[in-house]
């Protein structure tokens, strides 16, 4: 006879053993997952970035034109990130690398949107952030980004519960039961159906899902922005698609390079079998560049370059995109190619491209010299005159900048609104102090050309002491603008710079989010203020640092000390950016800070 309660005690012991076994199994599983994650981190995720030296100490600098290095004689050697790297290596040897991810006109929202990609690419130990001055005129709305779903690999091992992550993935995997959608659901099929041409090969999209490629028969379906192709010997493909009139671009999804299909068959050209393909790629590349889709633009430019390696216009596009992606060393190699090519090819297009790319990488004097040589040989080159106006403005030569802008305007066709707007703004900047009336006219004309509100607001603000409402009314009367354009320009002119407390709060919020995204990857971060006093930026930096524990680096106070005994021209160029000596001041402050934080 079993004593009363014995069965209950055995059941309890059994359940306890099962629970203990499950807990032990979970602990062992967690240990295995942590070990595997650590091995992956050691072998891949923590690989030192190129240029970091044996210690792999990498610093990432993000921000606007003060980080990029406008005003410096050379972006590659005289911007504050470049001088920071040089000074650190002079003191401690080659075990330092500094990445410059600054870009002119960026505001705090732009930096916030790019910080995840910048962190993933550079994998830094320390980040310096100098941003906020452009928020005055761009007035970005408050951006609240969700936390990244999966933090990018950092330079410190990230502890997290791996079993919880695996369980959530499995739960989602078995919970989802997607129903197959019909081919092309939600996407009109008409633009695809019919005959297309890829070079000399005819491609026919059938409405029933068949795809005839020459003699071959495949299957096709549309899945959102992807074109699913089945029946290929190497397995299915799923490239993304982009329609532009009679051009269909397919790229990615295991395609080795972008493919451009055309509605019209190419005309035979002796010795140029791929001319149409190259031209189509080039056209789409510049369009995506203008839309700020730089990663896609780079793929297209590189594909066009494979089709025609001697196309200087495509080579120019590659440099511009690489600069915007912060890949200056790669851009420099293409600039070197153009320099070498120009020795034996002195045509107008080569000279214009060379002058432009040299300006983009910060070789101002060289760019200005090439542009001057170009207009001597080709006086009707609007592009070269525009480069002269641009570079002369940055070098503080108002007379030459005005001359270049006016020449460029006289040579630029009326339908090239974007270029004409840019040239009008250069003219306005050159005339701001000498002739406010004509400067204000040019601001209005630039806006009427391209409708760029942010640039109009910025230029109105820069000349606010000389630009009066009465003077603006006079300019609008002289230009005979429409009632709608008058209303818009007056609204921009009278637009309040906004409540300073609100702007400071938006900037502080963006900075706090940037800090959080860095610290979430185990990366230290330091916030800088500017060489010139700005109460809103200073207040936002202080609030963001105090609220997060991020470091602060005072730059304003250092310049205020220097300006007590020296002239402003010793540290700044005429447009307000630092010169080489000014950027060296920032770099030396950062050297002391970085060595202390990364001992």
ROKOL-369311 format. One record per residue (C-alpha): residue number from 0; residue in one letter; x, y, z. Coordinates in steps of 0.05 Angstrom, whole numbers, m for minus. Example, Ala and Ser with C-alpha at 12.3 -4.5 7.8 and 13.67 -1.06 7.14 Angstrom:
residues 2
num 0 residuo A east 246 north m90 up 156
num 1 residuo S east 273 north m21 up 143
//
This chain:
residues 599
num 0 residuo X east 0 north 0 up 0
num 1 residuo X east 29 north 68 up m21
num 2 residuo X east 30 north 118 up 36
num 3 residuo X east m15 north 179 up 25
num 4 residuo X east 20 north 238 up m9
num 5 residuo X east 77 north 195 up m37
num 6 residuo X east 53 north 202 up m109
num 7 residuo X east 47 north 278 up m102
num 8 residuo X east 119 north 283 up m76
num 9 residuo X east 145 north 240 up m133
num 10 residuo X east 108 north 283 up m184
num 11 residuo X east 136 north 346 up m153
num 12 residuo X east 207 north 318 up m154
num 13 residuo X east 198 north 296 up m226
num 14 residuo X east 174 north 365 up m246
num 15 residuo X east 231 north 398 up m208
num 16 residuo X east 281 north 353 up m244
num 17 residuo X east 250 north 369 up m311
num 18 residuo X east 250 north 444 up m296
num 19 residuo X east 322 north 440 up m271
num 20 residuo X east 342 north 402 up m333
num 21 residuo X east 309 north 453 up m378
num 22 residuo X east 343 north 510 up m342
num 23 residuo X east 410 north 475 up m347
num 24 residuo X east 398 north 463 up m421
num 25 residuo X east 381 north 536 up m432
num 26 residuo X east 443 north 558 up m394
num 27 residuo X east 486 north 511 up m437
num 28 residuo X east 452 north 534 up m501
num 29 residuo X east 462 north 607 up m481
num 30 residuo X east 536 north 593 up m467
num 31 residuo X east 545 north 560 up m535
num 32 residuo X east 509 north 617 up m571
num 33 residuo X east 551 north 669 up m533
num 34 residuo X east 615 north 631 up m551
num 35 residuo X east 595 north 627 up m624
num 36 residuo X east 578 north 701 up m625
num 37 residuo X east 644 north 718 up m593
num 38 residuo X east 682 north 676 up m645
num 39 residuo X east 645 north 711 up m702
num 40 residuo X east 660 north 779 up m670
num 41 residuo X east 734 north 763 up m662
num 42 residuo X east 741 north 736 up m733
num 43 residuo X east 699 north 787 up m770
num 44 residuo X east 661 north 840 up m733
num 45 residuo X east 721 north 867 up m696
num 46 residuo X east 769 north 870 up m755
num 47 residuo X east 806 north 936 up m752
num 48 residuo X east 786 north 986 up m805
num 49 residuo X east 836 north 1000 up m860
num 50 residuo X east 886 north 1053 up m840
num 51 residuo X east 877 north 1043 up m766
num 52 residuo X east 947 north 1015 up m756
num 53 residuo X east 966 north 956 up m713
num 54 residuo X east 925 north 979 up m653
num 55 residuo X east 865 north 992 up m697
num 56 residuo X east 846 north 1056 up m662
num 57 residuo X east 794 north 1089 up m707
num 58 residuo X east 761 north 1157 up m698
num 59 residuo X east 699 north 1177 up m737
num 60 residuo X east 685 north 1251 up m748
num 61 residuo X east 614 north 1269 up m770
num 62 residuo X east 582 north 1336 up m783
num 63 residuo X east 576 north 1392 up m835
num 64 residuo X east 624 north 1435 up m875
num 65 residuo X east 667 north 1449 up m813
num 66 residuo X east 682 north 1375 up m809
num 67 residuo X east 687 north 1366 up m884
num 68 residuo X east 739 north 1422 up m886
num 69 residuo X east 711 north 1479 up m928
num 70 residuo X east 761 north 1536 up m925
num 71 residuo X east 821 north 1489 up m920
num 72 residuo X east 873 north 1488 up m975
num 73 residuo X east 863 north 1413 up m981
num 74 residuo X east 807 north 1369 up m954
num 75 residuo X east 853 north 1309 up m952
num 76 residuo X east 909 north 1341 up m912
num 77 residuo X east 884 north 1405 up m878
num 78 residuo X east 813 north 1391 up m854
num 79 residuo X east 809 north 1380 up m779
num 80 residuo X east 800 north 1304 up m785
num 81 residuo X east 860 north 1299 up m832
num 82 residuo X east 903 north 1341 up m785
num 83 residuo X east 878 north 1301 up m725
num 84 residuo X east 903 north 1236 up m757
num 85 residuo X east 970 north 1267 up m775
num 86 residuo X east 981 north 1295 up m705
num 87 residuo X east 961 north 1231 up m670
num 88 residuo X east 1009 north 1191 up m713
num 89 residuo X east 1065 north 1241 up m700
num 90 residuo X east 1056 north 1230 up m625
num 91 residuo X east 1038 north 1156 up m620
num 92 residuo X east 1058 north 1124 up m686
num 93 residuo X east 1015 north 1095 up m743
num 94 residuo X east 963 north 1061 up m699
num 95 residuo X east 910 north 1113 up m712
num 96 residuo X east 859 north 1123 up m767
num 97 residuo X east 810 north 1181 up m774
num 98 residuo X east 750 north 1178 up m820
num 99 residuo X east 720 north 1243 up m845
num 100 residuo X east 645 north 1236 up m856
num 101 residuo X east 628 north 1310 up m856
num 102 residuo X east 590 north 1341 up m914
num 103 residuo X east 572 north 1414 up m929
num 104 residuo X east 501 north 1437 up m911
num 105 residuo X east 485 north 1376 up m868
num 106 residuo X east 440 north 1391 up m809
num 107 residuo X east 429 north 1350 up m746
num 108 residuo X east 374 north 1308 up m779
num 109 residuo X east 420 north 1290 up m837
num 110 residuo X east 474 north 1267 up m790
num 111 residuo X east 424 north 1227 up m749
num 112 residuo X east 398 north 1192 up m811
num 113 residuo X east 468 north 1173 up m834
num 114 residuo X east 500 north 1154 up m767
num 115 residuo X east 482 north 1080 up m770
num 116 residuo X east 514 north 1071 up m838
num 117 residuo X east 575 north 1112 up m818
num 118 residuo X east 584 north 1070 up m755
num 119 residuo X east 577 north 1005 up m795
num 120 residuo X east 628 north 1026 up m847
num 121 residuo X east 680 north 1057 up m800
num 122 residuo X east 671 north 1014 up m738
num 123 residuo X east 703 north 1068 up m695
num 124 residuo X east 728 north 1069 up m623
num 125 residuo X east 710 north 1142 up m616
num 126 residuo X east 662 north 1190 up m652
num 127 residuo X east 667 north 1266 up m655
num 128 residuo X east 603 north 1304 up m674
num 129 residuo X east 604 north 1376 up m697
num 130 residuo X east 535 north 1395 up m724
num 131 residuo X east 479 north 1445 up m713
num 132 residuo X east 497 north 1510 up m746
num 133 residuo X east 457 north 1493 up m809
num 134 residuo X east 395 north 1479 up m767
num 135 residuo X east 386 north 1555 up m764
num 136 residuo X east 365 north 1559 up m837
num 137 residuo X east 343 north 1488 up m853
num 138 residuo X east 301 north 1485 up m790
num 139 residuo X east 294 north 1409 up m792
num 140 residuo X east 231 north 1379 up m760
num 141 residuo X east 241 north 1334 up m701
num 142 residuo X east 262 north 1264 up m724
num 143 residuo X east 250 north 1205 up m678
num 144 residuo X east 284 north 1143 up m707
num 145 residuo X east 266 north 1075 up m681
num 146 residuo X east 323 north 1036 up m649
num 147 residuo X east 361 north 994 up m700
num 148 residuo X east 333 north 924 up m706
num 149 residuo X east 402 north 893 up m705
num 150 residuo X east 461 north 935 up m682
num 151 residuo X east 518 north 936 up m732
num 152 residuo X east 583 north 903 up m710
num 153 residuo X east 622 north 948 up m663
num 154 residuo X east 692 north 947 up m637
num 155 residuo X east 669 north 921 up m569
num 156 residuo X east 634 north 854 up m559
num 157 residuo X east 560 north 866 up m550
num 158 residuo X east 528 north 825 up m493
num 159 residuo X east 456 north 805 up m504
num 160 residuo X east 411 north 745 up m489
num 161 residuo X east 421 north 701 up m551
num 162 residuo X east 369 north 648 up m532
num 163 residuo X east 315 north 702 up m527
num 164 residuo X east 334 north 726 up m597
num 165 residuo X east 331 north 655 up m625
num 166 residuo X east 263 north 642 up m591
num 167 residuo X east 233 north 706 up m620
num 168 residuo X east 258 north 688 up m690
num 169 residuo X east 228 north 618 up m685
num 170 residuo X east 162 north 646 up m659
num 171 residuo X east 158 north 695 up m717
num 172 residuo X east 177 north 640 up m766
num 173 residuo X east 120 north 594 up m746
num 174 residuo X east 70 north 649 up m734
num 175 residuo X east 74 north 678 up m804
num 176 residuo X east 34 north 642 up m857
num 177 residuo X east 37 north 687 up m917
num 178 residuo X east m12 north 673 up m972
num 179 residuo X east 19 north 672 up m1041
num 180 residuo X east 2 north 735 up m1079
num 181 residuo X east m16 north 733 up m1152
num 182 residuo X east 39 north 752 up m1201
num 183 residuo X east 47 north 827 up m1202
num 184 residuo X east m4 north 839 up m1146
num 185 residuo X east m8 north 913 up m1132
num 186 residuo X east 38 north 932 up m1190
num 187 residuo X east 10 north 949 up m1259
num 188 residuo X east 36 north 898 up m1310
num 189 residuo X east 24 north 941 up m1372
num 190 residuo X east 90 north 979 up m1368
num 191 residuo X east 127 north 913 up m1370
num 192 residuo X east 87 north 873 up m1420
num 193 residuo X east 114 north 875 up m1490
num 194 residuo X east 180 north 876 up m1526
num 195 residuo X east 244 north 904 up m1496
num 196 residuo X east 316 north 903 up m1520
num 197 residuo X east 380 north 888 up m1484
num 198 residuo X east 433 north 907 up m1533
num 199 residuo X east 418 north 865 up m1595
num 200 residuo X east 377 north 814 up m1556
num 201 residuo X east 301 north 819 up m1556
num 202 residuo X east 265 north 808 up m1489
num 203 residuo X east 189 north 797 up m1488
num 204 residuo X east 147 north 801 up m1425
num 205 residuo X east 83 north 761 up m1434
num 206 residuo X east 21 north 777 up m1393
num 207 residuo X east 14 north 704 up m1372
num 208 residuo X east 81 north 705 up m1336
num 209 residuo X east 126 north 678 up m1392
num 210 residuo X east 190 north 715 up m1409
num 211 residuo X east 222 north 703 up m1476
num 212 residuo X east 296 north 721 up m1478
num 213 residuo X east 319 north 707 up m1548
num 214 residuo X east 306 north 632 up m1557
num 215 residuo X east 300 north 619 up m1482
num 216 residuo X east 236 north 616 up m1442
num 217 residuo X east 234 north 639 up m1369
num 218 residuo X east 180 north 657 up m1318
num 219 residuo X east 171 north 727 up m1288
num 220 residuo X east 130 north 758 up m1232
num 221 residuo X east 130 north 826 up m1198
num 222 residuo X east 140 north 828 up m1123
num 223 residuo X east 137 north 900 up m1102
num 224 residuo X east 201 north 933 up m1126
num 225 residuo X east 232 north 866 up m1146
num 226 residuo X east 226 north 826 up m1210
num 227 residuo X east 228 north 751 up m1196
num 228 residuo X east 259 north 711 up m1253
num 229 residuo X east 256 north 635 up m1254
num 230 residuo X east 281 north 582 up m1302
num 231 residuo X east 353 north 606 up m1307
num 232 residuo X east 409 north 554 up m1306
num 233 residuo X east 443 north 587 up m1247
num 234 residuo X east 380 north 590 up m1205
num 235 residuo X east 327 north 645 up m1195
num 236 residuo X east 343 north 719 up m1195
num 237 residuo X east 306 north 775 up m1158
num 238 residuo X east 334 north 842 up m1181
num 239 residuo X east 302 north 908 up m1164
num 240 residuo X east 270 north 947 up m1221
num 241 residuo X east 265 north 1020 up m1240
num 242 residuo X east 224 north 1048 up m1298
num 243 residuo X east 243 north 1113 up m1332
num 244 residuo X east 200 north 1123 up m1394
num 245 residuo X east 225 north 1075 up m1446
num 246 residuo X east 282 north 1050 up m1402
num 247 residuo X east 278 north 992 up m1353
num 248 residuo X east 335 north 984 up m1303
num 249 residuo X east 347 north 918 up m1268
num 250 residuo X east 401 north 913 up m1214
num 251 residuo X east 420 north 874 up m1152
num 252 residuo X east 390 north 807 up m1135
num 253 residuo X east 452 north 767 up m1158
num 254 residuo X east 458 north 804 up m1224
num 255 residuo X east 533 north 816 up m1234
num 256 residuo X east 520 north 887 up m1259
num 257 residuo X east 460 north 932 up m1275
num 258 residuo X east 421 north 916 up m1339
num 259 residuo X east 384 north 969 up m1379
num 260 residuo X east 329 north 947 up m1426
num 261 residuo X east 301 north 995 up m1478
num 262 residuo X east 235 north 997 up m1516
num 263 residuo X east 269 north 1016 up m1581
num 264 residuo X east 323 north 972 up m1612
num 265 residuo X east 391 north 1005 up m1614
num 266 residuo X east 416 north 1033 up m1679
num 267 residuo X east 478 north 998 up m1705
num 268 residuo X east 540 north 1038 up m1692
num 269 residuo X east 606 north 1016 up m1722
num 270 residuo X east 655 north 1002 up m1666
num 271 residuo X east 605 north 1021 up m1611
num 272 residuo X east 560 north 960 up m1599
num 273 residuo X east 545 north 980 up m1527
num 274 residuo X east 537 north 1056 up m1537
num 275 residuo X east 462 north 1056 up m1520
num 276 residuo X east 473 north 1014 up m1458
num 277 residuo X east 527 north 1061 up m1434
num 278 residuo X east 486 north 1123 up m1448
num 279 residuo X east 425 north 1095 up m1413
num 280 residuo X east 466 north 1076 up m1352
num 281 residuo X east 497 north 1145 up m1351
num 282 residuo X east 429 north 1179 up m1356
num 283 residuo X east 400 north 1138 up m1299
num 284 residuo X east 462 north 1147 up m1257
num 285 residuo X east 457 north 1223 up m1259
num 286 residuo X east 383 north 1220 up m1244
num 287 residuo X east 394 north 1178 up m1182
num 288 residuo X east 451 north 1224 up m1162
num 289 residuo X east 406 north 1285 up m1167
num 290 residuo X east 356 north 1247 up m1122
num 291 residuo X east 411 north 1236 up m1070
num 292 residuo X east 408 north 1160 up m1078
num 293 residuo X east 483 north 1156 up m1076
num 294 residuo X east 493 north 1081 up m1066
num 295 residuo X east 450 north 1065 up m1127
num 296 residuo X east 482 north 1121 up m1167
num 297 residuo X east 551 north 1092 up m1153
num 298 residuo X east 530 north 1023 up m1179
num 299 residuo X east 504 north 1055 up m1243
num 300 residuo X east 565 north 1099 up m1254
num 301 residuo X east 611 north 1040 up m1243
num 302 residuo X east 571 north 997 up m1292
num 303 residuo X east 574 north 1052 up m1344
num 304 residuo X east 649 north 1058 up m1331
num 305 residuo X east 657 north 984 up m1346
num 306 residuo X east 621 north 995 up m1412
num 307 residuo X east 665 north 1055 up m1430
num 308 residuo X east 726 north 1066 up m1385
num 309 residuo X east 746 north 1129 up m1423
num 310 residuo X east 680 north 1166 up m1411
num 311 residuo X east 705 north 1226 up m1371
num 312 residuo X east 633 north 1247 up m1354
num 313 residuo X east 621 north 1180 up m1320
num 314 residuo X east 688 north 1184 up m1285
num 315 residuo X east 668 north 1253 up m1260
num 316 residuo X east 603 north 1224 up m1233
num 317 residuo X east 641 north 1169 up m1196
num 318 residuo X east 683 north 1221 up m1160
num 319 residuo X east 623 north 1263 up m1140
num 320 residuo X east 587 north 1202 up m1111
num 321 residuo X east 648 north 1175 up m1075
num 322 residuo X east 659 north 1243 up m1042
num 323 residuo X east 587 north 1245 up m1017
num 324 residuo X east 596 north 1175 up m989
num 325 residuo X east 659 north 1197 up m953
num 326 residuo X east 704 north 1151 up m994
num 327 residuo X east 757 north 1203 up m1010
num 328 residuo X east 816 north 1156 up m1023
num 329 residuo X east 776 north 1120 up m1078
num 330 residuo X east 755 north 1187 up m1107
num 331 residuo X east 828 north 1210 up m1108
num 332 residuo X east 847 north 1150 up m1152
num 333 residuo X east 796 north 1172 up m1205
num 334 residuo X east 820 north 1244 up m1200
num 335 residuo X east 891 north 1219 up m1214
num 336 residuo X east 865 north 1180 up m1274
num 337 residuo X east 833 north 1244 up m1302
num 338 residuo X east 897 north 1283 up m1291
num 339 residuo X east 936 north 1232 up m1330
num 340 residuo X east 883 north 1227 up m1384
num 341 residuo X east 882 north 1303 up m1393
num 342 residuo X east 956 north 1303 up m1412
num 343 residuo X east 939 north 1272 up m1479
num 344 residuo X east 866 north 1294 up m1486
num 345 residuo X east 856 north 1369 up m1481
num 346 residuo X east 784 north 1370 up m1504
num 347 residuo X east 732 north 1413 up m1470
num 348 residuo X east 696 north 1357 up m1434
num 349 residuo X east 760 north 1329 up m1403
num 350 residuo X east 782 north 1398 up m1378
num 351 residuo X east 713 north 1413 up m1349
num 352 residuo X east 710 north 1346 up m1313
num 353 residuo X east 780 north 1353 up m1285
num 354 residuo X east 767 north 1423 up m1258
num 355 residuo X east 703 north 1399 up m1226
num 356 residuo X east 731 north 1337 up m1192
num 357 residuo X east 792 north 1375 up m1166
num 358 residuo X east 744 north 1426 up m1135
num 359 residuo X east 704 north 1369 up m1104
num 360 residuo X east 765 north 1338 up m1069
num 361 residuo X east 788 north 1406 up m1044
num 362 residuo X east 844 north 1423 up m1093
num 363 residuo X east 819 north 1494 up m1101
num 364 residuo X east 879 north 1528 up m1131
num 365 residuo X east 890 north 1472 up m1181
num 366 residuo X east 816 north 1471 up m1199
num 367 residuo X east 815 north 1546 up m1209
num 368 residuo X east 876 north 1543 up m1254
num 369 residuo X east 847 north 1487 up m1297
num 370 residuo X east 781 north 1524 up m1303
num 371 residuo X east 818 north 1588 up m1325
num 372 residuo X east 857 north 1549 up m1377
num 373 residuo X east 792 north 1519 up m1401
num 374 residuo X east 757 north 1586 up m1412
num 375 residuo X east 818 north 1612 up m1448
num 376 residuo X east 814 north 1555 up m1498
num 377 residuo X east 738 north 1546 up m1496
num 378 residuo X east 707 north 1615 up m1478
num 379 residuo X east 636 north 1589 up m1484
num 380 residuo X east 644 north 1536 up m1429
num 381 residuo X east 590 north 1555 up m1379
num 382 residuo X east 612 north 1498 up m1333
num 383 residuo X east 684 north 1524 up m1329
num 384 residuo X east 660 north 1595 up m1315
num 385 residuo X east 615 north 1567 up m1260
num 386 residuo X east 674 north 1530 up m1229
num 387 residuo X east 714 north 1595 up m1230
num 388 residuo X east 656 north 1631 up m1194
num 389 residuo X east 650 north 1574 up m1143
num 390 residuo X east 724 north 1568 up m1126
num 391 residuo X east 736 north 1643 up m1126
num 392 residuo X east 679 north 1651 up m1077
num 393 residuo X east 710 north 1600 up m1030
num 394 residuo X east 778 north 1634 up m1036
num 395 residuo X east 747 north 1702 up m1020
num 396 residuo X east 756 north 1734 up m1089
num 397 residuo X east 689 north 1769 up m1097
num 398 residuo X east 707 north 1804 up m1162
num 399 residuo X east 728 north 1741 up m1198
num 400 residuo X east 669 north 1702 up m1169
num 401 residuo X east 620 north 1754 up m1196
num 402 residuo X east 653 north 1754 up m1264
num 403 residuo X east 650 north 1678 up m1268
num 404 residuo X east 578 north 1675 up m1246
num 405 residuo X east 555 north 1727 up m1296
num 406 residuo X east 592 north 1694 up m1353
num 407 residuo X east 563 north 1626 up m1334
num 408 residuo X east 493 north 1656 up m1332
num 409 residuo X east 501 north 1687 up m1401
num 410 residuo X east 522 north 1619 up m1430
num 411 residuo X east 473 north 1573 up m1394
num 412 residuo X east 409 north 1556 up m1433
num 413 residuo X east 343 north 1581 up m1402
num 414 residuo X east 318 north 1510 up m1389
num 415 residuo X east 378 north 1491 up m1345
num 416 residuo X east 343 north 1517 up m1282
num 417 residuo X east 385 north 1481 up m1231
num 418 residuo X east 451 north 1508 up m1257
num 419 residuo X east 423 north 1578 up m1267
num 420 residuo X east 397 north 1579 up m1195
num 421 residuo X east 466 north 1560 up m1169
num 422 residuo X east 501 north 1614 up m1211
num 423 residuo X east 451 north 1667 up m1187
num 424 residuo X east 467 north 1649 up m1115
num 425 residuo X east 541 north 1654 up m1127
num 426 residuo X east 531 north 1723 up m1158
num 427 residuo X east 488 north 1744 up m1098
num 428 residuo X east 543 north 1722 up m1050
num 429 residuo X east 596 north 1761 up m1088
num 430 residuo X east 553 north 1824 up m1088
num 431 residuo X east 524 north 1821 up m1018
num 432 residuo X east 569 north 1875 up m988
num 433 residuo X east 585 north 1915 up m1050
num 434 residuo X east 515 north 1920 up m1080
num 435 residuo X east 458 north 1893 up m1035
num 436 residuo X east 406 north 1913 up m1087
num 437 residuo X east 435 north 1869 up m1142
num 438 residuo X east 451 north 1815 up m1092
num 439 residuo X east 379 north 1812 up m1070
num 440 residuo X east 356 north 1810 up m1142
num 441 residuo X east 400 north 1750 up m1154
num 442 residuo X east 373 north 1714 up m1093
num 443 residuo X east 303 north 1723 up m1121
num 444 residuo X east 324 north 1702 up m1190
num 445 residuo X east 358 north 1640 up m1163
num 446 residuo X east 294 north 1620 up m1126
num 447 residuo X east 252 north 1633 up m1189
num 448 residuo X east 298 north 1586 up m1227
num 449 residuo X east 299 north 1526 up m1182
num 450 residuo X east 251 north 1539 up m1124
num 451 residuo X east 303 north 1521 up m1071
num 452 residuo X east 271 north 1551 up m1009
num 453 residuo X east 326 north 1531 up m960
num 454 residuo X east 380 north 1567 up m1000
num 455 residuo X east 337 north 1629 up m1007
num 456 residuo X east 324 north 1631 up m932
num 457 residuo X east 399 north 1622 up m918
num 458 residuo X east 419 north 1679 up m963
num 459 residuo X east 364 north 1725 up m937
num 460 residuo X east 390 north 1711 up m867
num 461 residuo X east 463 north 1724 up m885
num 462 residuo X east 447 north 1793 up m912
num 463 residuo X east 393 north 1811 up m861
num 464 residuo X east 428 north 1876 up m842
num 465 residuo X east 427 north 1902 up m913
num 466 residuo X east 365 north 1869 up m942
num 467 residuo X east 302 north 1909 up m923
num 468 residuo X east 229 north 1894 up m939
num 469 residuo X east 227 north 1957 up m982
num 470 residuo X east 288 north 1935 up m1022
num 471 residuo X east 257 north 1866 up m1033
num 472 residuo X east 192 north 1898 up m1058
num 473 residuo X east 233 north 1940 up m1106
num 474 residuo X east 269 north 1878 up m1133
num 475 residuo X east 203 north 1840 up m1142
num 476 residuo X east 174 north 1899 up m1181
num 477 residuo X east 235 north 1902 up m1226
num 478 residuo X east 231 north 1827 up m1240
num 479 residuo X east 156 north 1830 up m1254
num 480 residuo X east 143 north 1766 up m1215
num 481 residuo X east 75 north 1734 up m1212
num 482 residuo X east 29 north 1744 up m1152
num 483 residuo X east 43 north 1673 up m1128
num 484 residuo X east 119 north 1681 up m1133
num 485 residuo X east 115 north 1748 up m1097
num 486 residuo X east 75 north 1716 up m1041
num 487 residuo X east 125 north 1658 up m1034
num 488 residuo X east 187 north 1703 up m1034
num 489 residuo X east 156 north 1751 up m984
num 490 residuo X east 138 north 1692 up m940
num 491 residuo X east 209 north 1665 up m943
num 492 residuo X east 238 north 1734 up m929
num 493 residuo X east 192 north 1745 up m869
num 494 residuo X east 196 north 1674 up m845
num 495 residuo X east 212 north 1675 up m771
num 496 residuo X east 277 north 1640 up m754
num 497 residuo X east 233 north 1603 up m704
num 498 residuo X east 231 north 1600 up m630
num 499 residuo X east 301 north 1591 up m605
num 500 residuo X east 279 north 1544 up m549
num 501 residuo X east 244 north 1499 up m599
num 502 residuo X east 305 north 1497 up m645
num 503 residuo X east 350 north 1481 up m587
num 504 residuo X east 304 north 1425 up m564
num 505 residuo X east 302 north 1394 up m634
num 506 residuo X east 378 north 1397 up m640
num 507 residuo X east 387 north 1369 up m570
num 508 residuo X east 339 north 1312 up m586
num 509 residuo X east 377 north 1294 up m650
num 510 residuo X east 443 north 1296 up m613
num 511 residuo X east 416 north 1251 up m558
num 512 residuo X east 393 north 1201 up m610
num 513 residuo X east 462 north 1203 up m644
num 514 residuo X east 494 north 1190 up m576
num 515 residuo X east 447 north 1132 up m561
num 516 residuo X east 461 north 1099 up m628
num 517 residuo X east 536 north 1104 up m616
num 518 residuo X east 533 north 1079 up m544
num 519 residuo X east 487 north 1022 up m566
num 520 residuo X east 547 north 996 up m605
num 521 residuo X east 596 north 1006 up m549
num 522 residuo X east 626 north 1068 up m583
num 523 residuo X east 648 north 1129 up m543
num 524 residuo X east 623 north 1196 up m569
num 525 residuo X east 643 north 1269 up m559
num 526 residuo X east 602 north 1330 up m578
num 527 residuo X east 637 north 1393 up m602
num 528 residuo X east 614 north 1465 up m607
num 529 residuo X east 636 north 1513 up m662
num 530 residuo X east 695 north 1560 up m670
num 531 residuo X east 646 north 1619 up m668
num 532 residuo X east 596 north 1631 up m611
num 533 residuo X east 526 north 1602 up m621
num 534 residuo X east 482 north 1600 up m560
num 535 residuo X east 432 north 1551 up m590
num 536 residuo X east 485 north 1500 up m610
num 537 residuo X east 522 north 1509 up m544
num 538 residuo X east 457 north 1499 up m504
num 539 residuo X east 438 north 1437 up m544
num 540 residuo X east 507 north 1406 up m537
num 541 residuo X east 506 north 1419 up m462
num 542 residuo X east 436 north 1388 up m453
num 543 residuo X east 452 north 1328 up m497
num 544 residuo X east 517 north 1314 up m460
num 545 residuo X east 488 north 1323 up m391
num 546 residuo X east 429 north 1278 up m408
num 547 residuo X east 470 north 1221 up m436
num 548 residuo X east 539 north 1223 up m406
num 549 residuo X east 571 north 1237 up m474
num 550 residuo X east 636 north 1276 up m474
num 551 residuo X east 641 north 1350 up m492
num 552 residuo X east 698 north 1386 up m526
num 553 residuo X east 698 north 1462 up m521
num 554 residuo X east 721 north 1495 up m585
num 555 residuo X east 688 north 1564 up m579
num 556 residuo X east 726 north 1583 up m517
num 557 residuo X east 792 north 1565 up m549
num 558 residuo X east 780 north 1611 up m608
num 559 residuo X east 755 north 1667 up m563
num 560 residuo X east 821 north 1663 up m527
num 561 residuo X east 861 north 1665 up m592
num 562 residuo X east 821 north 1724 up m620
num 563 residuo X east 839 north 1767 up m560
num 564 residuo X east 909 north 1776 up m589
num 565 residuo X east 902 north 1761 up m664
num 566 residuo X east 860 north 1782 up m723
num 567 residuo X east 802 north 1740 up m747
num 568 residuo X east 837 north 1730 up m815
num 569 residuo X east 891 north 1689 up m780
num 570 residuo X east 841 north 1632 up m768
num 571 residuo X east 783 north 1641 up m816
num 572 residuo X east 771 north 1650 up m890
num 573 residuo X east 723 north 1706 up m913
num 574 residuo X east 661 north 1662 up m916
num 575 residuo X east 667 north 1644 up m842
num 576 residuo X east 698 north 1575 up m846
num 577 residuo X east 765 north 1559 up m816
num 578 residuo X east 830 north 1562 up m855
num 579 residuo X east 885 north 1511 up m846
num 580 residuo X east 909 north 1543 up m780
num 581 residuo X east 838 north 1545 up m753
num 582 residuo X east 826 north 1472 up m768
num 583 residuo X east 892 north 1456 up m735
num 584 residuo X east 866 north 1489 up m671
num 585 residuo X east 806 north 1441 up m671
num 586 residuo X east 851 north 1382 up m687
num 587 residuo X east 899 north 1397 up m630
num 588 residuo X east 842 north 1401 up m580
num 589 residuo X east 816 north 1334 up m606
num 590 residuo X east 886 north 1302 up m600
num 591 residuo X east 889 north 1316 up m526
num 592 residuo X east 818 north 1290 up m517
num 593 residuo X east 826 north 1227 up m559
num 594 residuo X east 890 north 1205 up m526
num 595 residuo X east 859 north 1213 up m458
num 596 residuo X east 796 north 1174 up m476
num 597 residuo X east 830 north 1118 up m514
num 598 residuo X east 890 north 1103 up m469
//
